[in-house]
Amino acid sequence: VVDKVRMMGFNKHPLPLPMNLPCNGCQKEFTMTHFETSCPECGMVHAVTPCSADDPAKVKAAGIGY
């Protein structure tokens, strides 16, 4: 998902509504503010496509420092 978001150029764009969700790496809750956001605790990169930006279940982790 992160590769697709980067390819489309949305990775640095803010989400319409920020989401609070648990990190897929460290499980600490963080606020996802952009289509691509890193966990401030462990650096796990999370991404969501624009068409799924309203569904926390569609957020996918790409890896730490990806």
C-alpha positions in Angstrom: 0.0 0.0 0.0 2.8 2.4 0.9 4.4 2.0 -2.6 1.0 2.7 -4.3 0.5 5.8 -2.1 4.0 7.1 -2.9 3.6 6.3 -6.6 0.3 8.4 -6.7 2.1 11.2 -4.8 -0.3 11.2 -1.8 2.3 10.1 0.8 2.8 13.7 2.1 -0.8 14.8 1.9 -2.8 15.1 5.1 -5.7 12.7 5.7 -9.2 14.3 5.5 -9.7 13.2 9.2 -6.8 12.1 11.4 -7.2 8.6 12.9 -6.0 7.2 16.2 -4.9 3.6 15.9 -2.5 1.1 17.4 0.9 0.7 15.8 1.3 -2.6 14.0 4.8 -2.8 15.4 4.9 -1.7 19.1 1.1 -1.6 19.6 1.2 1.9 21.1 -1.6 4.2 19.9 -0.6 7.0 17.6 -2.4 9.5 15.4 -2.2 9.0 11.7 -2.3 12.4 10.1 -1.1 11.8 6.5 -1.7 9.0 4.0 1.8 7.8 5.0 2.7 8.2 8.7 5.4 6.7 10.8 4.8 5.6 14.4 6.7 8.1 16.7 7.6 5.3 19.1 9.1 2.7 16.9 9.2 4.1 13.3 6.9 1.6 11.7 5.5 3.1 8.5 1.8 2.9 8.0 -0.2 3.9 4.9 -3.7 4.0 3.5 -5.0 4.8 0.0 -7.1 7.9 -0.5 -10.2 5.8 -1.3 -9.9 4.0 2.0 -8.9 6.9 4.2 -12.0 6.7 6.3 -11.5 3.1 7.4 -8.8 2.3 10.0 -9.0 -1.4 9.0 -7.6 -0.5 5.6 -4.4 1.0 7.1 -1.4 -1.3 6.3 2.1 -1.4 7.9 5.1 -1.4 5.5 7.9 -1.9 8.0 10.2 0.1 10.2 12.0 2.8 8.3 10.5 1.7 5.0 
